[in-house]
Amino acid sequence: MYRPLFVAIAFAAGAAIAFAADPATQAAAPATVVINGYDYNPSILTVAPGTTVTWVNEDETPHTVTENGKIFRSAALDTGDQFSYTFAQAGEFTYYCTLHPMMVGKIVVKPAGASS
């Protein structure tokens, strides 16, 4: 009587583990870029498609995050302010601070396991 229930539970648990282990079913982990000392840290960040990147201004000066082609752009970020963008497509996205154009960073979006 208990054997069919046990088999059903074991099957469901196995399917759940297989689903969780499949990278295609997992949401990309969020990533953070810290703005401090007139610099983006890290200056180059590689992420998987679907990743949300959050820029956090820890500097005492306002900064922006603006992609060269204006795909994404923040308002001026005061100390403690954040800006987030989710990268759905693979590619390279160079960005800069419109207030301090010498500040430049890059997000590289490529699927897990893709070669450089």
C-alpha positions as CSV (number, residue, x, y, z in Angstrom):
1,M,0.0,0.0,0.0
2,Y,2.8,2.4,0.8
3,R,5.0,1.4,-2.0
4,P,3.2,3.3,-4.8
5,L,3.2,6.5,-2.6
6,F,7.0,6.0,-1.9
7,V,7.7,5.6,-5.6
8,A,5.7,8.7,-6.5
9,I,7.5,10.7,-3.9
10,A,10.9,9.5,-5.0
11,F,10.1,10.2,-8.6
12,A,8.9,13.7,-7.8
13,A,12.0,14.4,-5.7
14,G,14.3,13.2,-8.5
15,A,12.5,15.4,-11.1
16,A,12.9,18.4,-8.8
17,I,16.6,17.8,-8.3
18,A,17.1,17.4,-12.1
19,F,15.1,20.6,-12.7
20,A,17.2,22.5,-10.2
21,A,20.5,21.2,-11.6
22,D,19.6,22.3,-15.2
23,P,21.3,25.7,-15.8
24,A,18.7,26.6,-18.3
25,T,16.0,26.6,-15.6
26,Q,17.9,28.6,-13.0
27,A,17.6,32.3,-12.7
28,A,20.9,34.1,-13.1
29,A,22.4,35.3,-9.9
30,P,22.4,39.1,-9.5
31,A,25.7,41.0,-9.8
32,T,26.9,44.3,-8.4
33,V,29.2,47.0,-9.6
34,V,30.3,49.4,-7.0
35,I,31.0,53.1,-7.9
36,N,33.8,54.5,-5.7
37,G,36.8,56.8,-6.2
38,Y,35.6,57.8,-9.7
39,D,35.8,54.1,-10.8
40,Y,33.4,51.2,-11.6
41,N,34.5,48.1,-9.7
42,P,34.7,45.7,-11.3
43,S,35.4,47.6,-14.5
44,I,34.6,44.5,-16.7
45,L,32.0,42.1,-15.5
46,T,31.0,38.9,-17.3
47,V,27.5,37.6,-16.7
48,A,25.0,35.1,-18.2
49,P,21.9,36.3,-20.1
50,G,19.1,37.1,-17.7
51,T,21.4,38.5,-15.1
52,T,20.4,41.7,-13.3
53,V,23.4,44.0,-12.6
54,T,23.0,46.6,-10.0
55,W,25.3,49.6,-9.8
56,V,25.7,51.1,-6.3
57,N,27.2,54.6,-5.8
58,E,29.4,54.5,-2.8
59,D,31.3,57.7,-3.8
60,E,30.6,61.1,-2.3
61,T,30.0,62.5,-5.8
62,P,27.0,61.9,-8.1
63,H,27.6,59.5,-11.0
64,T,25.6,58.0,-13.9
65,V,25.6,54.7,-15.7
66,T,25.0,55.2,-19.5
67,E,25.5,52.6,-22.2
68,N,27.3,54.0,-25.3
69,G,24.2,53.3,-27.5
70,K,21.8,54.5,-24.8
71,I,20.4,50.9,-24.4
72,F,20.3,51.7,-20.7
73,R,21.0,54.9,-18.7
74,S,20.5,56.0,-15.2
75,A,19.6,59.3,-13.7
76,A,22.3,60.9,-11.5
77,L,23.0,58.5,-8.6
78,D,23.8,60.3,-5.3
79,T,25.7,58.5,-2.5
80,G,23.8,55.2,-1.7
81,D,21.6,55.3,-4.8
82,Q,21.3,52.3,-7.0
83,F,20.5,51.5,-10.7
84,S,19.7,48.1,-12.0
85,Y,19.4,46.6,-15.5
86,T,18.6,43.1,-16.6
87,F,20.7,41.8,-19.6
88,A,18.5,39.6,-21.7
89,Q,20.7,39.2,-24.7
90,A,24.4,38.2,-25.2
91,G,26.8,40.9,-26.2
92,E,29.2,43.5,-24.9
93,F,27.9,46.7,-23.3
94,T,30.3,49.5,-22.7
95,Y,29.1,52.2,-20.4
96,Y,30.3,55.5,-18.9
97,C,29.5,58.2,-16.5
98,T,28.0,61.2,-18.3
99,L,29.2,63.5,-15.5
100,H,32.8,62.1,-15.6
101,P,33.3,60.6,-19.1
102,M,36.7,59.2,-18.1
103,M,34.8,56.6,-16.0
104,V,34.2,53.6,-18.3
105,G,33.1,50.0,-17.6
106,K,31.9,47.0,-19.6
107,I,29.4,44.2,-19.1
108,V,30.0,41.1,-21.2
109,V,27.0,38.9,-21.5
110,K,27.5,35.3,-22.7
111,P,25.9,32.0,-22.0
112,A,27.5,29.7,-19.4
113,G,30.1,27.6,-21.1
114,A,30.6,29.9,-24.1
115,S,34.2,30.4,-25.1
116,S,35.8,33.8,-24.8
